[in-house]
Amino acid sequence: MSVIGVVALQGDFREHARILAGMGHDVFPLRRESELDLVDAIVLPGGESSTQDKLMRAFGLREPLMRAIADGMPVLGSCAGMIMLAHDLADGIDGQQTLEAIPMTVRRNAFGRQVDSSEMTIEWIDGSPMHATFIRAPWVEAWDDSVEVLAAVDVDGVTHPVAVRHANAIATSFHPEISGDSRVHALLTEAIG
């Protein structure tokens, strides 16, 4: 089985590790550049994106992660992880940086504040229903034609992608690790060569 590195600086990395271990994969808490050589894929968990950005830079992980992803390492980002994978941010905190892996613009906290968090059923790319939990979640505002939309929601008559894939990168604005549905994580592990 594969070794999946879950970036364990801040956020809900334990929940992702639990899902992946349940799928039979070895999971490694990723905190240092040298540990990237030990993993076959990366998960960027939910949490607080500006804090994750600061910690990645403080731990010297931002540039190595950017290189690994650019070199083809599969990566999954959920919620704050989606924000970290975006090329551009709307409503980002001054000076906030991303990993610039997916040519899209993501709006932070698009669904509202913590009290506006919600659960809903969305339609997955294969037409099947998927339970999705949105917690201070982002959504995709603009995206390149090369970005595949895996799921979207309609808000006030405007469709916003909430799950996307671009090359080796997958991003969701919801938390697939909370629902126990492993289909999003399966996309990540299927991308491992």
Contact map, one row per residue, 1 for C-alpha under 8 A:
1110000000000000000000011100000000000000000000000000000000000000000000000000000000000000000000000000000000000000000000000000000000000000000000000000000000000000000000000000000000000000000000000
1111000000000000000000001100000000000011000000000000000000000000000000000000000000000000000000000000000000000000000000000000000000000000000000000000000000000000000000000000000000000000000010010
1111100000000000000000001111000000000111100000000000000000000000000000000000000000000000000000000000000000000000000000000000000000000000000000000000000000000000000000000000000000000000000000000
0111110000000000000100001111000000000011111000000000000000000000000000000000000000000000000000000000000000000000000000000000000000000000000000000000000000000000000000000000000000000000000000000
0011111000000000000000000011110000010111111000000000000000000000000000000000000000000000000000000000000000000000000000000000000000000000000000000000000000000000000000000000000000000000000000000
0001111100001001100000000011110000000000011110000000000000000000000000000000000000000000000000000000000000000000000000000000000000000000000000000000000000000000000000000000000000000000000000000
0000111111001000000000000000111000000000011110000000000000000000000000000000000000000000000000000000000000000000000000000000000000000000000000000000000000000000000000000000000000000000000000000
0000011111101000000000000000111000000000000000000000000000000000000000000000000000000000000000000000000000000000000000000000000000000000000000000000000000000000000000000000000000000000000000000
0000001111100000000000000000011000000000000000000001001100000000000000000000000000000000000000000000000000000000000000000000000000000000000000000000000000000000000000000000000000000000000000000
0000001111111000000000000000000000000000000000110011000000000000000000000000000000000000000000000000000000000000000000000000000000000000000000000000000000000000000000000000000000000000000000000
0000000111111000000000000000000000000000000011110000000000000000000000000000000000000000000000000000000000000000000000000000000000000000000000000000000000000000000000000000000000000000000000000
0000000001111111000000000000000000000000000011100000000000000000000000000000000000000000000000000000000000000000000000000000000000000000000000000000000000000000000000000000000000000000000000000
0000011101111111100000000000100000000000000111000000000000000000000000000000000000000000000000000000000000000000000000000000000000000000000000000000000000000000000000000000000000000000000000000
0000000000011111110000000000000000000000000000000000000000000000000000000000000000000000000000000000000000000000000000000000000000000000000000000000000000000000000000000000000000000000000000000
0000000000011111111000000000000000000000000000000000000000000000000000000000000000000000000000000000000000000000000000000000000000000000000000000000000000000000000000000000000011000000000000000
0000010000011111111100000000000000000000001010000000000000000000000000000000000000000000000000000000000000000000000000000000000000000000000000000000000000000000000000000000000010000000000000000
0000010000001111111110000011000000000000000000000000000000000000000000000000000000000000000000000000000000000000000000000000000000000000000000000000000000000000000000000000000000000000000000000
0000000000000111111111000000000000000000000000000000000000000000000000000000000000000000000000000000000000000000000000000000000000000000000000000000000000000000000000000000000000000000000000000
0000000000000011111111100000000000000000000000000000000000000000000000000000000000000000000000000000000000000000000000000000000000000000000000000000000000000000000000000000000010010100100000000
0001000000000001111111111110000000000000000000000000000000000000000000000000000000000000000000000000000000000000000000000000000000000000000000000000000000000000000000000000000000000000100000000
0000000000000000111111111110000000000000000000000000000000000000000000000000000000000000000000000000000000000000000000000000000000000000000000000000000000000000000000000000000000000000000000000
0000000000000000011111111000000000000000000000000000000000000000000000000000000000000000000000000000000000000000000000000000000000000000000000000000000000000000000000000000000000000000000000000
0000000000000000001111111000000000000000000000000000000000000000000000000000000000000000000000000000000000000000000000000000000000000000000000000000000000000000000000000000000000000100000000000
1000000000000000000111111100000000000000000000000000000000000000000000000000000000000000000000000000000000000000000000000000000000000000000000000000000000000000000000000000000000000000000000000
1111000000000000000111111110000000000000000000000000000000000000000000000000000000000000000000000000000000000000000000000000000000000000000000000000000000000000000000000000000000000000000000000
1111000000000000000110011111000000000000000000000000000000000000000000000000000000000000000000000000000000000000000000000000000000000000000000000000000000000000000000000000000000000000000000000
0011110000000000100110001111100000000000000000000000000000000000000000000000000000000000000000000000000000000000000000000000000000000000000000000000000000000000000000000000000000000000000000000
0011110000000000100000000111110000000010000000000000000000000000000000000000000000000000000000000000000000000000000000000000000000000000000000000000000000000000000000000000000000000000000000000
0000111100001000000000000011111000000000000000000000000000000000000000000000000000000000000000000000000000000000000000000000000000000000000000000000000000000000000000000000000000000000000000000
0000111110000000000000000001111100110000000000000000000000000000000000000000000000000000000000000000000000000000000000000000000000000000000000000000000000000000000000000000000000000000000000000
0000001110000000000000000000111110100000000000000000000000101000000000000000000000000000000000000000000000000000000000000000000000000000000000000000000000000000000000000000000000000000000000000
0000000000000000000000000000011111110000000000000000000000111000000000000000000000000000000000000000000000000000000000000000000000000000000000000000000000000000000000000000000000000000000000000
0000000000000000000000000000001111110000000000000000000000011001100000000000000000000000000000000000000000000000000000000000000000000000000000000000000000000000000000000000000000000000000000000
0000000000000000000000000000000111111100000000000000000000000000000000000000000000000000000000000000000000000000000000000000000000000000000000000000000000000000000000000000000000000000000000000
0000000000000000000000000000011111111110000000000000000000000000000000000000000000000000000000000000000000000000000000000000000000000000000000000000000000000000000000000000000000000000000000000
0000100000000000000000000000010111111110000000000000000000000000000100000000000000000000000000000000000000000000000000000000000000000000000000000000000000000000000000000000000000000000000000000
0000000000000000000000000000000001111110000000000000000000000000000000000000000000000000000000000000000000000000000000000000000000000000000000000000000000000000000000000000000000000000000000000
0010100000000000000000000000000001111111000000000000000000000000000000000000000000000000000000000000000000000000000000000000000000000000000000000000000000000000000000000000000000000000000000000
0111100000000000000000000001000000111111110000000000000000000000000000000000000000000000000000000000000000000000000000000000000000000000000000000000000000000000000000000000000000000000000000000
0111100000000000000000000000000000000111110000000000000000000000000000001100000000000000000000000000000000000000000000000000000000000000000000000000000000000000000000000000000000000000000000010
0011100000000000000000000000000000000011111000000000000000000000000000001110000000000000000000000000000000000000000000000000000000000000000000000000000000000000000000000000000000000000000110010
0001111000000000000000000000000000000011111100000000000000000000000000001111000000000000000000000000000000000000000000000000000000000000000000000000000000000000000000000000000000000000000000000
0001111000000001000000000000000000000000111110000000000000000000000000000011100010000000000000000000000000000000000000000000000000000000000000000000000000000000000000000000000000000000000000000
0000011000001000000000000000000000000000011111000000000000000000000000000011110111010000000000000000000000000000000000000000000000000000000000000000000000000000000000000000000000000000000000000
0000011000111001000000000000000000000000001111100000000000000000000000000000111110000000000000000000000000000000000000000000000000000000000000000000000000000000000000000000000000000000000000000
0000000000111000000000000000000000000000000111111000000000000000000000000000111110000000000000000000000000000000000000000000000000000000000000000000000000000000000000000000001000000000000000000
0000000001110000000000000000000000000000000011111001000000000000000000000000001110000000000000000000000000000000000000000000000000000000000000000000000000000000000000000000000000000000000000000
0000000001100000000000000000000000000000000001111111000000000000000000000000000100000000000000000000000000000000000000000000000000000000000000000000000000000000000000000000000000000000000000000
0000000000000000000000000000000000000000000001111111100000000000000000000000000110110000000000000000000000000000000000000000000000000000000000000000000000000000000000000000000000000000000000000
0000000000000000000000000000000000000000000000011111110000000000000000000000000000000000000010011000000000000000000000000000000000000000000000000000000000000000000000000000000000000000000000000
0000000001000000000000000000000000000000000000011111111000000000000000000000000000000000000000000000000000000000000000000000000000000000000000000000000000000000000000000000000000000000000000000
0000000011000000000000000000000000000000000000111111111100000000000000000000000000000000000000000000000000000000000000000000000000000000000000000000000000000000000000000000000000000000000000000
0000000000000000000000000000000000000000000000001111111110000100000000000000000000010000000000011100000000000000000000000000000000000000000000000000000000000000000000000000000000000000000000000
0000000000000000000000000000000000000000000000000111111111000000000000000000000000000000000000010000000000000000000000000000000000000000000000000000000000000000000000000000000000000000000000000
0000000010000000000000000000000000000000000000000011111111100000000000000000000000000000000000000000000000000000000000000000000000000000000000000000000000000000000000000000000000000000000000000
0000000010000000000000000000000000000000000000000001111111111100000000000000000000000000000000000000000000000000000000000000000000000000000000000000000000000000000000000000000000000000000000000
0000000000000000000000000000000000000000000000000000111111111100000000000000000000000000000000000000000000000000000000000000000000000000000000000000000000000000000000000000000000000000000000000
0000000000000000000000000000000000000000000000000000011111111000000000000000000000000000000000000000000000000000000000000000000000000000000000000000000000000000000000000000000000000000000000000
0000000000000000000000000000001100000000000000000000001111111000000000000000000000000000000000000000000000000000000000000000000000000000000000000000000000000000000000000000000000000000000000000
0000000000000000000000000000000110000000000000000000000111111111000000000000000000000000000000000000000000000000000000000000000000000000000000000000000000000000000000000000000000000000000000000
0000000000000000000000000000001110000000000000000000000111111111100000000000000000000000000000000000000000000000000000000000000000000000000000000000000000000000000000000000000000000000000000000
0000000000000000000000000000000000000000000000000000100110011111110000000000000000000000000000000010000000000000000000000000000000000000000000000000000000000000000000000000000000000000000000000
0000000000000000000000000000000000000000000000000000000000011111111000000000000000000000000000000010000000000000000000000000000000000000000000000000000000000000000000000000000000000000000000000
0000000000000000000000000000000010000000000000000000000000011111111100000000000000000000000000000000000000000000000000000000000000000000000000000000000000000000000000000000000000000000000000000
0000000000000000000000000000000010000000000000000000000000001111111110000000000000000000000000000010000000000000000000000000000000000000000000000000000000000000000000000000000000000000000000000
0000000000000000000000000000000000000000000000000000000000000111111111000000000000000000000000000011100000000000000000000000000000000000000000000000000000000000000000000000000000000000000000000
0000000000000000000000000000000000000000000000000000000000000011111111100000000000000000000000000000000000000000000000000000000000000000000000000000000000000000000000000000000000000000000000000
0000000000000000000000000000000000010000000000000000000000000001111111111000000000000000000000000000000000000000000000000000000000000000000000000000000000000000000000000000000000000000000000000
0000000000000000000000000000000000000000000000000000000000000000111111111110000000000000000000000000100000000000000000000000000000000000000000000000000000000000000000011000000000000000000000000
0000000000000000000000000000000000000000000000000000000000000000011111111000000000000000000000000000100000000000000000000000000000000000000000000000000000000000000000000000000000000000000000000
0000000000000000000000000000000000000000000000000000000000000000001111111000000000000000000000000000000000000000000000000000000000000000000000000000000000000000000000000000000000000000000000000
0000000000000000000000000000000000000000000000000000000000000000000111111100000000000000000000000000000000000000000000000000000000000000000000000000000000000000000000010000000000000000000000000
0000000000000000000000000000000000000001110000000000000000000000000111111110000000000000000000000000000000000000000000000000000000000000000000000000000000000000000000010000000000000000000000010
0000000000000000000000000000000000000001110000000000000000000000000010011111000000000000000000000000000000000000000000000000000000000000000000000000000000000000000000011000000000000000000110110
0000000000000000000000000000000000000000111100000000000000000000000010001111100000000000000000000000000000000000000000000000000000000000000000000000000000000000000000011100000000000000000100000
0000000000000000000000000000000000000000011100000000000000000000000000000111110010000000000000000000000000000000000000000000000000000000000000000000000000000000000000001110000000000000100100000
0000000000000000000000000000000000000000001111000000000000000000000000000011111111111000000000000000000000000000000000000000000000000000000000000000000000000000000000001111000000000000000000000
0000000000000000000000000000000000000000000111000000000000000000000000000001111111000000000000000000000000000000000000000000000000000000000000000000000000000000000000000011111100000000000000000
0000000000000000000000000000000000000000000011100000000000000000000000000000111111100000000000000000000000000000000000000000000000000110110000000000000000000000000000000011111000000000000000000
0000000000000000000000000000000000000000000111111000000000000000000000000000111111110000000000000000000000000000000000000000000000000000110000000000000000000000000000000000100000000000000000000
0000000000000000000000000000000000000000001111101000000000000000000000000001111111111000000000000000000000000000000000000000000000000000000000000000000000000000000000000011000000000000000000000
0000000000000000000000000000000000000000000100000000000000000000000000000000111111111100000000000000000001000000000000000000000000000000010000000000000000000000000000000011100000000000000000000
0000000000000000000000000000000000000000000000001000000000000000000000000000101111111100100000000100000001110000000000000000000000000000010000000000000000000000000000000000000000000000000000000
0000000000000000000000000000000000000000000100001000100000000000000000000000100111111100000000001111000000000000000000000000000000000000000000000000000000000000000000000000000000000000000000000
0000000000000000000000000000000000000000000000000000000000000000000000000000100011111110000000000111110000000000000000000000000000000000000000000000000000000000000000001010000000000000000000000
0000000000000000000000000000000000000000000000000000000000000000000000000000000001111111100000000111111111000000000000000000000000000000000000000000000000000000000000000000000000000000000000000
0000000000000000000000000000000000000000000000000000000000000000000000000000000000001111100000000111111110000000000000000000000000000000000000000000000000000000000000000000000000000000000000000
0000000000000000000000000000000000000000000000000000000000000000000000000000000000000111110000000101001111000000000000000000000000000000000000000000000000000000000000000000000000000000000000000
0000000000000000000000000000000000000000000000000000000000000000000000000000000000100111111100000000000011110000000000000000000000000000000000000000000000000000000000000000000000000000000000000
0000000000000000000000000000000000000000000000000000000000000000000000000000000000000001111100000000000011110000000000000000000000000000000000000000000000000000000000000000000000000000000000000
0000000000000000000000000000000000000000000000000000000000000000000000000000000000000000111110000000000000110000000000000000000000000000000000000000000000000000000000000000000000000000000000000
0000000000000000000000000000000000000000000000000000000000000000000000000000000000000000111111010000000000110000000000000000000000000000000000000000000000000000000000000000000000000000000000000
0000000000000000000000000000000000000000000000000100000000000000000000000000000000000000001111110000000000000000000000000000000000000000000000000000000000000000000000000000000000000000000000000
0000000000000000000000000000000000000000000000000000000000000000000000000000000000000000000111110000000000000000000000000000000000000000000000000000000000000000000000000000000000000000000000000
0000000000000000000000000000000000000000000000000000000000000000000000000000000000000000000011111000000000000000000000000000000000000000000000000000000000000000000000000000000000000000000000000
0000000000000000000000000000000000000000000000000100110000000000000000000000000000000000000111111100000000000000000000000000000000000000000000000000000000000000000000000000000000000000000000000
0000000000000000000000000000000000000000000000000100100000000000000000000000000000010000000000111110000000000000000000000000000000000000000000000000000000000000000000000000000000000000000000000
0000000000000000000000000000000000000000000000000000100000000000000000000000000000111111000000011111000000000000000000000000000000000000000000000000000000000000000000000000000000000000000000000
0000000000000000000000000000000000000000000000000000000000000110110000000000000000011110000000001111100000000000000000000000000000000000000000000000000000000000000000000000000000000000000000000
0000000000000000000000000000000000000000000000000000000000000000010000000000000000011111000000000111111000000000000000000000000000000000000000000000000000000000000000000000000000000000000000000
0000000000000000000000000000000000000000000000000000000000000000010011000000000000001110000000000011111000000000000000000000000000000000000000000000000000000000000000001000000000000000000000000
0000000000000000000000000000000000000000000000000000000000000000000000000000000000001110000000000001111100000000000000000000000000000000000000000010000000000000000001001000000000000000000000000
0000000000000000000000000000000000000000000000000000000000000000000000000000000000000111000000000001111110000000000000000000000000000000000000110010000000000000000000000000000000000000000000000
0000000000000000000000000000000000000000000000000000000000000000000000000000000000000111000000000000011111000000000000000000000000000000000111110010000000000000000000000000000000000000000000000
0000000000000000000000000000000000000000000000000000000000000000000000000000000000000111110000000000001111100000000000000000000000000000000111100000000000000000000000000000000000000000000000000
0000000000000000000000000000000000000000000000000000000000000000000000000000000001100101110000000000000111110000000000000000000000000000011111000000000000000000000000000000000000000000000000000
0000000000000000000000000000000000000000000000000000000000000000000000000000000000100000111100000000000011111100000000000000000000000000011110000000000000000000000000000000000000000000000000000
0000000000000000000000000000000000000000000000000000000000000000000000000000000000100000111100000000000001111100000000000000000000000001111000000000000000000000000000000000000000000000000000000
0000000000000000000000000000000000000000000000000000000000000000000000000000000000000000000000000000000000111111100000000000000000000001111000000000000000000000000000000000000000000000000000000
0000000000000000000000000000000000000000000000000000000000000000000000000000000000000000000000000000000000111111000000000000000000000001111000000000000000000000000000000000000000000000000000000
0000000000000000000000000000000000000000000000000000000000000000000000000000000000000000000000000000000000001111100110000000000000000111111000000000000000000000000000000000000000000000000000000
0000000000000000000000000000000000000000000000000000000000000000000000000000000000000000000000000000000000001111111110000000000000000001100000000000000000000000000000000000000000000000000000000
0000000000000000000000000000000000000000000000000000000000000000000000000000000000000000000000000000000000001011111110000000000000000001000000000000000000000000000000000000000000000000000000000
0000000000000000000000000000000000000000000000000000000000000000000000000000000000000000000000000000000000000001111110000000000000000011000000000000000000000000000000000000000000000000000000000
0000000000000000000000000000000000000000000000000000000000000000000000000000000000000000000000000000000000000001111110000000000000000000000000000000000000000000000000000000000000000000000000000
0000000000000000000000000000000000000000000000000000000000000000000000000000000000000000000000000000000000000011111111000000000000000011000000000000000000000000000000000000000000000000000000000
0000000000000000000000000000000000000000000000000000000000000000000000000000000000000000000000000000000000000011111111100000000000001111100000000000000000000000000000000000000000000000000000000
0000000000000000000000000000000000000000000000000000000000000000000000000000000000000000000000000000000000000000000111110000000000001110000000000000000000000000000000000000000000000000000000000
0000000000000000000000000000000000000000000000000000000000000000000000000000000000000000000000000000000000000000000011111000000000111100000000000000000000000000000000000000000000000000000000000
0000000000000000000000000000000000000000000000000000000000000000000000000000000000000000000000000000000000000000000001111100000000111000000000000000000000000000000000000000000000000000000000000
0000000000000000000000000000000000000000000000000000000000000000000000000000000000000000000000000000000000000000000000111110000011110000000000000000000000000000000000000000000000000000000000000
0000000000000000000000000000000000000000000000000000000000000000000000000000000000000000000000000000000000000000000000011111000011110000000000000000001110000000000000000000000000000000000000000
0000000000000000000000000000000000000000000000000000000000000000000000000000000000000000000000000000000000000000000000001111111111000000000000000000001100000000000000000000000000000000000000000
0000000000000000000000000000000000000000000000000000000000000000000000000000000000000000000000000000000000000000000000000111111111000000000000000000011000000000000000000000000000000000000000000
0000000000000000000000000000000000000000000000000000000000000000000000000000000000000000000000000000000000000000000000000011111100000000000000000000111000000000000000000000000000000000000000000
0000000000000000000000000000000000000000000000000000000000000000000000000000000000000000000000000000000000000000000000000011111100000000000000000000000000000000000000000000000000000000000000000
0000000000000000000000000000000000000000000000000000000000000000000000000000000000000000000000000000000000000000000000000011111110000000000000000000000000000000000000000000000000000000000000000
0000000000000000000000000000000000000000000000000000000000000000000000000000000000000000000000000000000000000000000000000011111111000000000000000000000000000000000000000000000000000000000000000
0000000000000000000000000000000000000000000000000000000000000000000000000000000000000000000000000000000000000000000000001111001111100000000000000000000000000000000000000000000000000000000000000
0000000000000000000000000000000000000000000000000000000000000000000000000000000000000000000000000000000000000000000000001111000111110000000000000000000000000000000000000000000000001000000000000
0000000000000000000000000000000000000000000000000000000000000000000000000000000000000000000000000000000000000000000000111100000011111000000000000000000000000000000000000000000000101000000000000
0000000000000000000000000000000000000000000000000000000000000000000000000000000000000000000000000000000000000000000000111100000001111100000000000000000000000000000000000000011100100000000000000
0000000000000000000000000000000000000000000000000000000000000000000000000000000000000000000000000000000000000000000011110000000000111110000000000000000000000000000000000000011101100000000000000
0000000000000000000000000000000000000000000000000000000000000000000000000000001000000000000000000000000000000010000011100000000000011111100000000000000000000000000000000000111000000000000000000
0000000000000000000000000000000000000000000000000000000000000000000000000000001000000000000000000000000000000010010111000000000000001111100000000000000000000000000000000000011000000000000000000
0000000000000000000000000000000000000000000000000000000000000000000000000000000000000000000000000000000000011111110110000000000000000111110000000000000000000000000000000000000000000000000000000
0000000000000000000000000000000000000000000000000000000000000000000000000000001100000000000000000000000000011111000010000000000000000111111000000000000000000000000000000000110000000000000000000
0000000000000000000000000000000000000000000000000000000000000000000000000000001101100000000000000000000001111110000000000000000000000001111100000000000000000000010000000000100000000000000000000
0000000000000000000000000000000000000000000000000000000000000000000000000000000000000000000000000000000001111110000000000000000000000000111110000000000000000001110000000000100000000000000000000
0000000000000000000000000000000000000000000000000000000000000000000000000000000000000000000000000000000111100000000000000000000000000000011111100000000000000001110000000000000000000000000000000
0000000000000000000000000000000000000000000000000000000000000000000000000000000000000000000000000000000111100000000000000000000000000000001111100000000000000001100000000000000000000000000000000
0000000000000000000000000000000000000000000000000000000000000000000000000000000000000000000000000000000111000000000000000000000000000000000111110000000000000000000000000000000000000000000000000
0000000000000000000000000000000000000000000000000000000000000000000000000000000000000000000000000000001110000000000000000000000000000000000111111010000000000000000000000000000000000000000000000
0000000000000000000000000000000000000000000000000000000000000000000000000000000000000000000000000000001100000000000000000000000000000000000001111110000000000000000000000000000000000000000000000
0000000000000000000000000000000000000000000000000000000000000000000000000000000000000000000000000000000000000000000000000000000000000000000000111111000000000000000000000000000000000000000000000
0000000000000000000000000000000000000000000000000000000000000000000000000000000000000000000000000000000000000000000000000000000000000000000000011111000000000000000001000000000000000000000000000
0000000000000000000000000000000000000000000000000000000000000000000000000000000000000000000000000000011100000000000000000000000000000000000000111111100000000000000111000000000000000000000000000
0000000000000000000000000000000000000000000000000000000000000000000000000000000000000000000000000000000000000000000000000000000000000000000000001111110000000000000111000000000000000000000000000
0000000000000000000000000000000000000000000000000000000000000000000000000000000000000000000000000000000000000000000000000000100000000000000000000011111100000000111110000000000000000000000000000
0000000000000000000000000000000000000000000000000000000000000000000000000000000000000000000000000000000000000000000000000001100000000000000000000001111100000000111110000000000000000000000000000
0000000000000000000000000000000000000000000000000000000000000000000000000000000000000000000000000000000000000000000000000111100000000000000000000000111110000000111100000000000000000000000000000
0000000000000000000000000000000000000000000000000000000000000000000000000000000000000000000000000000000000000000000000000110000000000000000000000000111111000011111000000000000000000000000000000
0000000000000000000000000000000000000000000000000000000000000000000000000000000000000000000000000000000000000000000000000100000000000000000000000000001111100011110000000000000000000000000000000
0000000000000000000000000000000000000000000000000000000000000000000000000000000000000000000000000000000000000000000000000000000000000000000000000000000111111111000000000000000000000000000000000
0000000000000000000000000000000000000000000000000000000000000000000000000000000000000000000000000000000000000000000000000000000000000000000000000000000011111111000000000000000000000000000000000
0000000000000000000000000000000000000000000000000000000000000000000000000000000000000000000000000000000000000000000000000000000000000000000000000000000001111100000000000000000000000000000000000
0000000000000000000000000000000000000000000000000000000000000000000000000000000000000000000000000000000000000000000000000000000000000000000000000000000001111110000000000000000000000000000000000
0000000000000000000000000000000000000000000000000000000000000000000000000000000000000000000000000000000000000000000000000000000000000000000000000000000001111111000000000000000000000000000000000
0000000000000000000000000000000000000000000000000000000000000000000000000000000000000000000000000000000000000000000000000000000000000000000000000000000111101111100000000000000000000000000000000
0000000000000000000000000000000000000000000000000000000000000000000000000000000000000000000000000000000000000000000000000000000000000000001110000000000111100111110000000000000000000000000000000
0000000000000000000000000000000000000000000000000000000000000000000000000000000000000000000000000000000000000000000000000000000000000000001110000000111110000011111100000000000000000000000000000
0000000000000000000000000000000000000000000000000000000000000000000000000000000000000000000000000000000000000000000000000000000000000000011100000000111110000001111100000011110000000000000000000
0000000000000000000000000000000000000000000000000000000000000000000000000000000000000000000000000000000000000000000000000000000000000000000000000000111100000000111110000111110000000000000000000
0000000000000000000000000000000000000000000000000000000000000000000000000000000000000000000000000000000000000000000000000000000000000000000000000011111000000000111111000111000000000000000000000
0000000000000000000000000000000000000000000000000000000000000000000000000000000000000000000000000000000000000000000000000000000000000000000000000011110000000000001111111110000000000000000000000
0000000000000000000000000000000000000000000000000000000000000000000000000000000000000000000000000000010000000000000000000000000000000000000000000111000000000000000111111100000000000000000000000
0000000000000000000000000000000000000000000000000000000000000000000000000000000000000000000000000000000000000000000000000000000000000000000000000000000000000000000011111000000000000000000000000
0000000000000000000000000000000000000000000000000000000000000000000010011110000000000000000000000000000000000000000000000000000000000000000000000000000000000000000011111100000000000000000000100
0000000000000000000000000000000000000000000000000000000000000000000010000111100000001000000000000000110000000000000000000000000000000000000000000000000000000000000011111110000000000000000000000
0000000000000000000000000000000000000000000000000000000000000000000000000011100000000000000000000000000000000000000000000000000000000000000000000000000000000000001111011111000000000000001100000
0000000000000000000000000000000000000000000000000000000000000000000000000001111011001000000000000000000000000000000000000000000000000000000000000000000000000000011110001111100000000000000000000
0000000000000000000000000000000000000000000000000000000000000000000000000000111011000000000000000000000000000000000000000000000000000000000000000000000000000000011100000111111100000000000000000
0000000000000000000000000000000000000000000000000000000000000000000000000000011101000000000000000000000000000000000000000000000000000100111000000000000000000000011000000011111000000000000000000
0000000000000000000000000000000000000000000000000000000000000000000000000000011000000000000000000000000000000000000000000000000000011110100000000000000000000000011000000001111100000000000000000
0000000000000000000000000000000000000000000001000000000000000000000000000000011000000000000000000000000000000000000000000000000000011110000000000000000000000000000000000001111111100000000000000
0000000000000000000000000000000000000000000000000000000000000000000000000000010000000000000000000000000000000000000000000000000000011000000000000000000000000000000000000001011111111101100000000
0000000000000011001000000000000000000000000000000000000000000000000000000000000000000000000000000000000000000000000000000000000000000000000000000000000000000000000000000000001111111100000000000
0000000000000010000000000000000000000000000000000000000000000000000000000000000000000000000000000000000000000000000000000000000000001000000000000000000000000000000000000000001111111000000000000
0000000000000000000000000000000000000000000000000000000000000000000000000000000000000000000000000000000000000000000000000000000000111000000000000000000000000000000000000000001111111000000000000
0000000000000000001000000000000000000000000000000000000000000000000000000000000000000000000000000000000000000000000000000000000000000000000000000000000000000000000000000000000111111100000000000
0000000000000000000000000000000000000000000000000000000000000000000000000000000000000000000000000000000000000000000000000000000001100000000000000000000000000000000000000000000111111111000000000
0000000000000000001000100000000000000000000000000000000000000000000000000000000000000000000000000000000000000000000000000000000000000000000000000000000000000000000000000000000110011111110000000
0000000000000000000000000000000000000000000000000000000000000000000000000000000000000000000000000000000000000000000000000000000000000000000000000000000000000000000000000000000000001111111000000
0000000000000000000000000000000000000000000000000000000000000000000000000000000000000000000000000000000000000000000000000000000000000000000000000000000000000000000000000000000100001111111100000
0000000000000000001100000000000000000000000000000000000000000000000000000001000000000000000000000000000000000000000000000000000000000000000000000000000000000000000000000000000100000111111110000
0000000000000000000000000000000000000000000000000000000000000000000000000000000000000000000000000000000000000000000000000000000000000000000000000000000000000000000000000000000000000111111111000
0000000000000000000000000000000000000000000000000000000000000000000000000000000000000000000000000000000000000000000000000000000000000000000000000000000000000000000000000100000000000011111111100
0000000000000000000000000000000000000000100000000000000000000000000000000111000000000000000000000000000000000000000000000000000000000000000000000000000000000000000000000100000000000001111111110
0100000000000000000000000000000000000000100000000000000000000000000000000100000000000000000000000000000000000000000000000000000000000000000000000000000000000000000000000000000000000000111111110
0000000000000000000000000000000000000000000000000000000000000000000000000000000000000000000000000000000000000000000000000000000000000000000000000000000000000000000000000000000000000000011111111
0000000000000000000000000000000000000000000000000000000000000000000000000100000000000000000000000000000000000000000000000000000000000000000000000000000000000000000000010000000000000000001111111
0100000000000000000000000000000000000001100000000000000000000000000000001100000000000000000000000000000000000000000000000000000000000000000000000000000000000000000000000000000000000000000111111
0000000000000000000000000000000000000000000000000000000000000000000000000000000000000000000000000000000000000000000000000000000000000000000000000000000000000000000000000000000000000000000001111
